[in-house]
Amino acid sequence: MSTKLTLQSTYPLLGDAGAEMPVLGFGVYKSPQDVTERSVTTALKTGYRHIDSAQYYENEAQVGNAVRAWCLETHTSRRDVFVTTKIIFPAKTKEETLESLRESVQKVNLDGYVDCFLIHTPTSGPEGRKHLWEALKELHSEGKVVTIGVSNFGVKHLQELIDRNETPAVNQIEIHPWCQQRPIVELCKKHKIVVQAYCPIVRGEHADDADVLKIAEKHKVDWSQVLLRWSLQKGYVPLPKSDTPSRIASNADLYGFELDDEDMKTLDAKDQGAKGAVAPNPVDCE
Ligand SMILES: NC(=O)c1ccc[n+]([C@@H]2O[C@H](COP(=O)([O-])OP(=O)(O)OC[C@H]3O[C@@H](n4cnc5c(N)ncnc54)[C@H](OP(=O)(O)O)[C@@H]3O)[C@@H](O)[C@H]2O)c1
């Protein structure tokens, strides 16, 4: 299965007939506004077709500008690029929340819709999460988003939705060998929820790991490519971020080698649970 993956591979999304998500994404967290456009353009030229932004990143408009210009220049359909954004907190009323969601769609400004809108964190509590989900459903019924999902949701937050027959299409969580979130992944697999992996190269924190370097040397690739390939072979959708053109290219150059069972076993053994996370990890919050 993994050998057949290419830069063009996609995964089907639950519930939205025919909707597909490109398997490799491009993250733009902490990409400064005056750099994002250039980085997203470089990513699109490299072959990425999936960009991950958020209201919190304050670069939704720059992502949209780059995608729009590149589609125009290369005569590519906007439908061929998958753009995600996210919302953190509900506003006072559902209408105000909906207005905030519509504003994001307007900022992205790509034919009046985004491909994916996620609840960024579960931290607004059961009522807040329900409020956000209802608003996202409304945006969906307006045709302004193709698919809706969640991020940083732990087992109980996912179960809350599943119990209401509202299974999200996506859960975006921190995943890499040091933080594998196995119970969440298991539940996602059971319900066909696509798992997007953020911090897939752990922000460089384990660049000097001896086992990773050994595997990299064996396959004549970089440590970062080993971690991204692990993510792909686990069936996740990794979202590496870079504003460095050479890294944007190498982070997408993942299809000329394959990790063998022994490599995968070595990496699988590195799990440190929540201790291994590098981002604030609210999967256990109320
Ligand atoms: N939903 C959430 O709560 C959440 C949280 C965190 C992240 N995310 C998403 O996931 C994306 C990725 O996570 P992240 O940005 O936190 O971490 P990451 O992708 O693991 O690491 C990004 C960092 O690594 C550097 N880097 C990138 N490629 C490299 C390479 N080949 N060699 C060496 N260094 C490299 C980048 O620097 P340069 O840019 O300088 O190259 C940047 O500092 C985000 O951009 C965002 O879209 C979501």
The ligand as an SDF file (V2000), in Angstrom:
LIG
                    3D

 48 52  0  0  0  0  0  0  0  0999 V2000
   -3.9790   22.0230   15.0050 N   0  0  0  0  0  0  0  0  0  0  0  0
   -3.0370   22.4410   15.7960 C   0  0  0  0  0  0  0  0  0  0  0  0
   -3.2360   22.7320   16.9870 O   0  0  0  0  0  0  0  0  0  0  0  0
   -1.6420   22.5890   15.2390 C   0  0  0  0  0  0  0  0  0  0  0  0
   -0.5470   22.7940   16.1060 C   0  0  0  0  0  0  0  0  0  0  0  0
    0.7200   22.8870   15.5530 C   0  0  0  0  0  0  0  0  0  0  0  0
    0.8800   22.7790   14.1730 C   0  0  0  0  0  0  0  0  0  0  0  0
   -0.2010   22.6090   13.3400 N   0  0  0  0  0  0  0  0  0  0  0  0
   -0.0670   22.5120   11.8670 C   0  0  0  0  0  0  0  0  0  0  0  0
    0.9570   21.5920   11.5330 O   0  0  0  0  0  0  0  0  0  0  0  0
    1.9910   22.2610   10.8100 C   0  0  0  0  0  0  0  0  0  0  0  0
    3.3360   21.6710   11.1520 C   0  0  0  0  0  0  0  0  0  0  0  0
    3.6460   21.7960   12.5280 O   0  0  0  0  0  0  0  0  0  0  0  0
    4.7990   22.7590   13.0630 P   0  0  0  0  0  0  0  0  0  0  0  0
    5.0010   23.8510   12.0790 O   0  0  0  0  0  0  0  0  0  0  0  0
    4.4520   23.1480   14.4340 O   0  0  0  0  0  0  0  0  0  0  0  0
    6.0650   21.7780   13.1420 O   0  0  0  0  0  0  0  0  0  0  0  0
    6.9800   20.9700   12.0900 P   0  0  0  0  0  0  0  0  0  0  0  0
    6.3940   20.9870   10.7340 O   0  0  0  0  0  0  0  0  0  0  0  0
    7.2800   19.6620   12.7330 O   0  0  0  0  0  0  0  0  0  0  0  0
    8.3250   21.8180   12.1100 O   0  0  0  0  0  0  0  0  0  0  0  0
    8.4390   23.0810   11.5120 C   0  0  0  0  0  0  0  0  0  0  0  0
    9.8300   23.6370   11.8630 C   0  0  0  0  0  0  0  0  0  0  0  0
   10.8560   22.7920   11.3420 O   0  0  0  0  0  0  0  0  0  0  0  0
   11.6610   23.5010   10.4060 C   0  0  0  0  0  0  0  0  0  0  0  0
   11.8690   22.5980    9.2520 N   0  0  0  0  0  0  0  0  0  0  0  0
   10.9790   22.2970    8.2820 C   0  0  0  0  0  0  0  0  0  0  0  0
   11.4870   21.4020    7.4170 N   0  0  0  0  0  0  0  0  0  0  0  0
   12.7390   21.1230    7.8440 C   0  0  0  0  0  0  0  0  0  0  0  0
   13.7690   20.2790    7.3470 C   0  0  0  0  0  0  0  0  0  0  0  0
   13.5940   19.5280    6.2550 N   0  0  0  0  0  0  0  0  0  0  0  0
   14.9440   20.2520    8.0260 N   0  0  0  0  0  0  0  0  0  0  0  0
   15.1340   20.9840    9.1570 C   0  0  0  0  0  0  0  0  0  0  0  0
   14.1750   21.8080    9.6750 N   0  0  0  0  0  0  0  0  0  0  0  0
   12.9880   21.8800    9.0110 C   0  0  0  0  0  0  0  0  0  0  0  0
   10.9030   24.7380   10.0380 C   0  0  0  0  0  0  0  0  0  0  0  0
   11.7980   25.8160    9.8310 O   0  0  0  0  0  0  0  0  0  0  0  0
   11.7490   26.7890    8.5250 P   0  0  0  0  0  0  0  0  0  0  0  0
   10.3340   27.2140    8.3320 O   0  0  0  0  0  0  0  0  0  0  0  0
   12.6430   27.8910    8.9580 O   0  0  0  0  0  0  0  0  0  0  0  0
   12.3070   25.9980    7.3780 O   0  0  0  0  0  0  0  0  0  0  0  0
   10.0620   25.0010   11.2860 C   0  0  0  0  0  0  0  0  0  0  0  0
   10.8210   25.7130   12.2380 O   0  0  0  0  0  0  0  0  0  0  0  0
    1.8130   23.7380   11.2100 C   0  0  0  0  0  0  0  0  0  0  0  0
    2.4310   24.6200   10.3190 O   0  0  0  0  0  0  0  0  0  0  0  0
    0.3160   23.8490   11.2500 C   0  0  0  0  0  0  0  0  0  0  0  0
   -0.2000   23.9540    9.9330 O   0  0  0  0  0  0  0  0  0  0  0  0
   -1.4500   22.4980   13.8830 C   0  0  0  0  0  0  0  0  0  0  0  0
  1  2  1  0
  2  3  2  0
  2  4  1  0
  4  5  1  0
  4 48  2  0
  5  6  2  0
  6  7  1  0
  7  8  2  0
  8  9  1  0
  8 48  1  0
  9 10  1  0
  9 46  1  0
 10 11  1  0
 11 12  1  0
 11 44  1  0
 12 13  1  0
 13 14  1  0
 14 15  2  0
 14 16  1  0
 14 17  1  0
 17 18  1  0
 18 19  2  0
 18 20  1  0
 18 21  1  0
 21 22  1  0
 22 23  1  0
 23 24  1  0
 23 42  1  0
 24 25  1  0
 25 26  1  0
 25 36  1  0
 26 27  1  0
 26 35  1  0
 27 28  2  0
 28 29  1  0
 29 30  1  0
 29 35  2  0
 30 31  1  0
 30 32  2  0
 32 33  1  0
 33 34  2  0
 34 35  1  0
 36 37  1  0
 36 42  1  0
 37 38  1  0
 38 39  2  0
 38 40  1  0
 38 41  1  0
 42 43  1  0
 44 45  1  0
 44 46  1  0
 46 47  1  0
M  CHG  2   8   1  16  -1
M  END
$$$$
